[in-house]
Amino acid sequence: MNRINRSKLKIRLLTLGLGGLAVIAIGLELGNITSFTGNQTAQDNTKPHKEGSRQPISTEGEGGIINTSGTENIPSEDKGISSKSGNITVFRPSSNSLVKTGSIISGSSKTNSISYRLIDDAVGVIAGGSIPVIDGKFSGKFEFKSEGAKGRLDVFSTLDDGREVNIVEIPLRLK
């Protein structure tokens, strides 16, 4: 080979090599694989949602529910509001009812505990936590402060990976 052809071949090989390295680096970054420098690349920590589940959100309110260990009476005529799975049913509060400090939450569940989140239209999350299920029942009394007039109670169970399932959403009026 003459000298000119060797130089062109070297330039082409060098260009292909650098282009290949660029493609690999971009692939690593997009694929959330540790980069050449050993630093983990940024990622979206949410997992794909399955139907009937939701990613967890943080709770910020100071309110909560005082556990009454499933002892609150459940009216026999009340069918409650159930999750799509049927694993959680909330008897109190009912949809669009007035809820204030001292109001009762009660229901039944096939899980060992339920989690809840109370959200108002002024602040957002004003209460959250979990209470145990005893003999298939849960109950408690709300304690919260709210400037909002409307809100929503979410009752759900949580999987080991943090996803919320068996979700019951109840629109409420708040006082």
C-alpha positions in Angstrom: 0.0 0.0 0.0 1.2 3.4 -0.7 1.6 6.0 2.0 -1.5 8.0 1.1 -3.8 5.0 1.3 -2.4 4.0 4.7 -3.0 7.5 6.1 -6.6 7.4 4.8 -7.2 4.0 6.3 -5.8 5.1 9.7 -8.1 8.1 9.7 -11.1 6.0 8.7 -10.3 3.4 11.5 -9.8 6.2 14.0 -13.1 7.8 13.1 -15.0 4.5 13.3 -13.4 3.8 16.7 -14.3 7.1 18.1 -17.8 6.9 16.7 -18.2 3.5 18.2 -17.1 4.7 21.6 -19.5 7.6 21.4 -22.4 5.2 20.6 -21.4 3.0 23.5 -21.2 5.9 25.9 -24.6 7.2 24.8 -26.1 3.7 25.2 -24.7 3.5 28.8 -26.1 6.8 29.7 -29.6 6.1 28.3 -29.6 2.6 29.7 -28.8 3.8 33.2 -25.7 1.6 33.4 -22.7 2.7 35.4 -20.6 4.9 33.1 -16.9 4.6 32.4 -16.1 6.9 35.3 -17.9 4.6 37.8 -20.6 7.1 38.6 -24.2 6.0 38.5 -26.2 7.9 35.9 -29.4 9.7 36.8 -32.6 7.7 36.6 -36.4 7.9 37.1 -37.1 6.0 40.3 -40.7 5.3 39.4 -41.6 1.8 38.4 -44.1 0.9 35.8 -47.7 1.0 37.2 -49.7 -2.1 37.1 -53.5 -1.7 36.8 -54.9 -1.1 40.3 -51.6 0.0 41.8 -49.9 3.4 42.4 -46.5 4.5 43.3 -46.1 5.8 46.8 -46.0 9.5 47.6 -44.7 11.0 50.8 -47.0 12.1 53.5 -46.4 15.5 55.1 -49.3 16.2 57.4 -49.3 16.1 61.2 -52.7 14.5 61.5 -53.5 10.8 61.8 -55.9 8.2 63.0 -56.1 6.9 66.5 -56.4 3.2 66.3 -59.5 1.6 67.9 -58.6 -1.9 66.8 -61.6 -2.6 64.7 -64.0 -2.1 67.6 -66.2 0.6 66.0 -69.6 -0.7 65.1 -70.3 -1.1 61.4 -73.9 -0.5 60.4 -75.4 -3.7 59.0 -77.1 -1.9 56.1 -73.9 -0.2 55.0 -72.2 -2.0 52.1 -69.3 0.4 52.1 -66.9 1.3 49.3 -64.6 -1.5 48.2 -61.3 -1.7 46.2 -61.5 -3.2 42.8 -59.9 -6.4 44.2 -62.4 -6.5 47.1 -59.6 -6.9 49.5 -60.4 -3.6 51.3 -63.9 -2.2 52.1 -64.4 1.2 53.9 -67.7 1.5 55.7 -67.0 4.9 57.3 -66.7 7.6 56.1 -69.1 7.3 53.2 -68.6 9.2 50.0 -69.0 13.0 50.3 -69.7 12.8 54.0 -68.5 15.5 56.5 -65.3 14.5 58.3 -63.7 16.3 61.2 -61.4 15.5 64.1 -63.1 12.7 66.0 -64.9 11.3 63.0 -64.6 7.5 62.6 -63.0 5.4 59.9 -64.0 1.7 59.9 -63.9 -1.1 57.4 -62.7 -4.6 56.7 -59.6 -5.9 55.0 -58.1 -9.2 53.9 -54.6 -7.7 54.5 -52.8 -7.4 57.9 -52.8 -3.6 57.9 -54.1 -0.7 55.9 -52.5 2.5 55.0 -54.3 5.8 54.6 -53.7 9.3 53.3 -56.1 12.3 54.0 -55.7 15.0 51.4 -57.4 18.5 51.5 -57.9 21.1 48.8 -55.8 23.7 50.7 -52.6 22.0 51.7 -52.5 18.6 50.2 -51.6 15.6 52.4 -52.7 16.5 56.0 -52.6 13.0 57.5 -51.2 9.6 56.7 -50.0 6.4 58.2 -51.2 2.9 58.8 -53.3 0.9 61.2 -53.5 -2.8 61.9 -56.3 -5.1 60.8 -57.6 -7.2 63.6 -59.9 -10.2 62.8 -60.5 -8.7 59.4 -61.6 -5.3 60.7 -59.9 -1.9 61.2 -61.2 1.3 62.8 -60.0 4.5 64.2 -60.7 8.2 64.9 -59.4 11.0 62.7 -57.2 13.7 64.2 -56.2 16.5 61.8 -56.3 20.2 61.1 -57.4 21.5 57.8 -58.2 24.8 56.2 -59.7 23.0 53.2 -63.4 22.5 52.5 -63.1 19.4 50.3 -60.7 16.4 50.4 -60.2 12.8 49.7 -59.3 9.8 51.8 -57.2 7.1 50.2 -57.1 3.7 51.9 -54.8 1.0 50.5 -52.3 -1.7 51.2 -48.7 -1.6 50.3 -46.5 -4.2 48.7 -43.0 -5.0 49.8 -41.6 -2.9 46.8 -43.6 0.1 48.0 -46.4 0.1 45.4 -49.9 0.9 46.7 -52.6 -1.7 45.8 -56.2 -2.4 46.8 -56.9 1.4 46.6 -60.1 2.9 47.9 -60.6 6.7 47.1 -63.4 8.5 49.0 -64.2 12.1 48.3 -65.0 14.0 51.4 -66.2 17.3 52.9 -63.9 18.6 55.7 -64.4 20.7 58.7 
